[in-house]
């Protein structure tokens, strides 16, 4: 089970990530928003796999009508994922948010 404290430490360990409030919730930014607490125990992240994640694990991954216009955003119930999976999600979200030091494109 992952926690908000895990999210904070993992986000701030990434190069150039800063924390500030967004919609009165803790949020982490690379060049753009990479993660934000949506509500207690629920995290918003960016992913290219939103449909697949929600389709295979709807009790863990979901979105609300608020997120319809942003197809890369998915909500994650932290109590339903481990820290390894959380780390993978945050690394992808970091890359999508334009984070520095992100992995080079394949073939380089």
Helices and strands as residue ranges (DSSP letters): H 4-12, E 18-22, E 25-29, E 33-39, E 42-46, H 50-56, E 61-62, G 65-67, E 73-77, G 78-80, H 83-96
